[in-house]
Amino acid sequence: MENTNMVLAANILKYRKKSGLSQDELAQKLGVTFQSVSKWENAKAAPDVTFLPIMADIFGCYIDELFSREVNAEIHYDHCAEFPWADDTVIRGVVCEGRKILQYDSLVDRFTFEIIGDAKNVQSECNIEVNGNISGGCKAGKNINVSGLVSGGCNSGAETVIGGLLSGGCNSGGDITVAGSFSGGCNTGGTITCGGNLSGDINCGGDVTVKGDVEAVKIKGNVICNSLKCDKVEGDITINSVG
C-alpha cells in the first residue's frame, strides 16, 4: 500500500507540473485545499478514489497512468468525435503534442504535410506539399508547394509555389510563384512571379513579374509584363519589348 501511495504521489506531482498547474490551482479545480494536494504529493495521504477520474481528466491522462500502469488503449479511428471542426470532406494534416493540436508553433514549422497524387480541400497548420493537383482550395499555416494546378484558391502563411495554373486567388505571407496562368487576384507581402497571364486585383509588397498579360481593376506594386489593362496602378510599370 505504501509503495502504491508513493507511486501515485509522484505521478500527481509529475502530471500537475506537466499541466502547468500550481498546487492551489489543482486544489481549486478539485474543490479541496492546497494542503490536501501537498499531502498527496508527499505521500502523507492519498486522495479519495472519487478524485482519480477528475484528476485524469484535468491532466489529460488515463487513471492507470496515475499508478504507472501501462495503457494499451485501442484507437477507434472511426469514432474520433472531439476535433474542433465539422465532419466534412476536408483533408487535414495536424501536429499534436499529446492530445493537444499545435498551431503557429516553432515545432509545427518543422513538419510538412505531404500528399502523393491529387487532393481536394487540403488544410494544415504546417507546410503543405502536394505531388499532384488540388481542387477545392488549399490552406497552410506555412509554405505551400504544389507540383500541379490549384483550383479554389490558396492561403499560406509563408511562401506559395504552384507548378501549374492557379485559379481562385491567393493570399500569401511570402512570395507567390506560379508556373502557369494565375486568376482570382492576390494579396502578398512578398513578390509575385507568374509564368502565364495574371488576372484579378493585386496587392503586392514587392514586384509583380508576369511573362504574359495582366488584367486587373487595381494593382499595388511594380509591374513587369507583356501587356497591361488596369484602371489604377500604384507603382512603376514596365512593358516587355517584343524582340
Secondary structure, 3 states (H helix, E strand, C coil): CHHHHHHHHHHHHHHHHHCCCCHHHHHHHHCCCHHHHHHHHCCCCCCCCCHHHHHHHHHCCCHHHHCCCCCCCCCCHHHCCCCCCCCCCCEEECCEECCEECCCCCCHHHCEEEEECCEEEEEECCEEEEECCEEEEEEECCCEEECCCEECCEEECCCEEECCCEECCEEECCCEEECCCEECCEEECCCEEECCCEECCEEEEEEEEECCEEEEEEEEEEEEECEEEEEEEECCEEECCCC
